[in-house]
Amino acid sequence: MYKIRSSVKALIIKDNHVLTIEKGIKGSSKYVIPGGGQEFHETLPDAVMRECIEEIGVEVRVGPLLWVREFISKNHIIEQQENNQAHIVEHIFDVKIDEGILDEFSPNEPDSTQLGIVWLPISKLSEFNFFPKELIPMIQQINDSKYIGQTYVGDIN
């Protein structure tokens, strides 16, 4: 039986940079915003808080829900279509960190593939292996206070 996974992400912006988690292997890594799976009996904001403590080691202030994104693996991972049955519904929140701790990160329980925490310049996000790529223009618009879009952004990678 297949299950749909509920997930959360934290969009943290500072000085025209977005906080990302570098994952993978050095030289072929990718960058994602902090987050992970929602646990049973956990609200979405509580899941964002827990994931930020685990991945960046910092308590955050969870703001409004920005986007709901789906990831249906069979639509994006061609070489694994028959065996890859992931379906994730991701809730992306606007998240703030206290100014005094913006660069003092000490993950409590980083993911096994987590290589580091990196502030990426929003104007150059497309030059990095940042996922999901379709969020880049929306992040740039949010940073410029020009985003007037929908909350549900669809099945994107």
C-alpha positions in Angstrom: 0.0 0.0 0.0 1.3 3.4 -0.9 1.0 6.4 1.4 1.1 10.2 0.8 3.7 11.8 3.0 3.0 15.2 4.6 6.0 17.4 4.8 7.0 20.9 5.9 9.7 23.4 4.7 11.0 26.7 6.2 11.7 29.6 3.8 14.2 31.7 5.7 15.4 34.9 4.0 18.1 37.4 5.2 19.8 40.2 3.3 18.7 38.8 -0.1 19.9 35.3 0.7 17.9 32.2 1.4 19.0 29.6 4.1 19.6 26.2 2.5 20.7 22.8 3.5 23.4 21.3 1.3 22.7 17.6 0.7 24.5 14.8 -1.1 28.1 14.3 -1.8 30.6 17.2 -2.2 30.9 18.0 -5.9 27.4 16.7 -6.7 25.4 18.2 -4.0 22.0 19.9 -4.1 20.5 22.7 -2.0 17.1 22.6 -0.4 15.3 24.7 2.3 15.2 23.1 5.7 12.4 20.7 6.5 11.1 17.2 6.6 8.2 14.9 7.4 5.3 15.8 9.7 4.9 13.3 12.6 1.7 11.8 13.9 -0.2 14.2 16.3 2.1 17.1 15.2 0.7 20.4 13.8 2.4 21.8 10.7 3.9 24.7 12.5 5.2 22.4 15.3 6.8 20.2 12.5 8.5 23.3 11.0 9.9 24.2 14.5 11.1 20.7 15.1 12.7 20.3 11.7 14.6 23.6 12.1 15.9 22.6 15.5 17.1 19.2 14.0 18.6 20.5 10.8 19.9 24.0 11.7 19.9 23.8 15.5 17.9 27.0 16.0 14.4 27.8 17.3 12.4 29.8 14.8 9.2 31.8 14.6 6.9 30.1 12.1 4.9 32.6 10.0 2.2 32.2 7.4 1.9 29.3 5.0 3.3 30.4 1.7 2.9 27.5 -0.7 1.6 23.9 -0.9 3.7 21.9 -3.3 3.3 18.3 -4.3 6.0 16.0 -5.5 4.9 12.9 -7.3 8.1 11.0 -8.1 6.9 9.1 -11.2 6.3 12.5 -12.9 9.9 13.7 -12.4 12.3 10.8 -12.0 12.2 9.1 -15.4 14.9 6.4 -14.8 13.0 5.1 -11.7 9.4 5.4 -12.7 8.4 1.8 -12.0 10.0 1.5 -8.6 9.7 5.1 -7.3 6.3 5.6 -5.7 6.9 8.7 -3.6 4.1 11.2 -3.2 4.8 14.1 -0.9 2.6 17.1 0.0 4.9 19.8 1.2 3.8 22.9 3.2 6.2 25.8 2.8 6.1 28.4 5.6 7.6 31.9 5.9 10.0 31.5 8.9 12.0 34.0 10.8 15.2 33.6 13.0 16.3 36.1 15.7 18.9 38.5 14.3 21.6 37.5 16.9 21.7 33.9 15.8 21.6 34.2 12.0 25.0 32.6 11.5 25.4 30.4 14.6 24.1 27.0 13.4 24.6 23.7 15.2 22.2 21.0 13.9 20.9 18.7 16.6 19.9 15.8 14.4 21.0 16.5 10.8 19.9 14.2 8.0 22.5 11.6 7.0 22.9 13.3 3.7 23.3 16.8 5.1 26.7 18.4 4.3 26.2 21.9 5.6 24.1 25.0 6.0 24.5 27.6 3.3 23.1 31.1 2.7 22.6 31.3 -1.1 22.1 34.7 -2.9 18.5 34.8 -4.1 19.5 36.6 -7.3 21.7 33.7 -8.3 19.7 30.7 -7.1 19.3 29.4 -10.6 23.1 29.0 -10.8 23.0 26.5 -8.0 21.6 23.0 -7.9 18.6 24.3 -5.9 15.4 22.3 -5.6 12.6 22.7 -6.3 13.7 24.9 -9.2 10.1 26.1 -9.9 10.1 28.0 -6.6 13.1 30.2 -7.6 11.0 32.9 -9.3 8.5 32.9 -6.4 11.3 33.2 -3.8 12.7 36.1 -5.8 9.3 37.8 -5.9 8.8 37.3 -2.2 12.3 38.8 -1.5 11.3 41.8 -3.6 7.9 42.0 -1.9 6.2 41.5 -5.3 4.7 38.1 -4.9 1.0 38.0 -5.6 0.4 34.3 -6.4 -1.5 31.2 -5.5 -0.8 29.1 -2.5 -1.1 25.7 -4.2 1.7 25.5 -6.8 1.1 22.0 -8.0 3.3 19.0 -8.7 6.7 20.5 -9.2 10.4 19.5 -8.9 
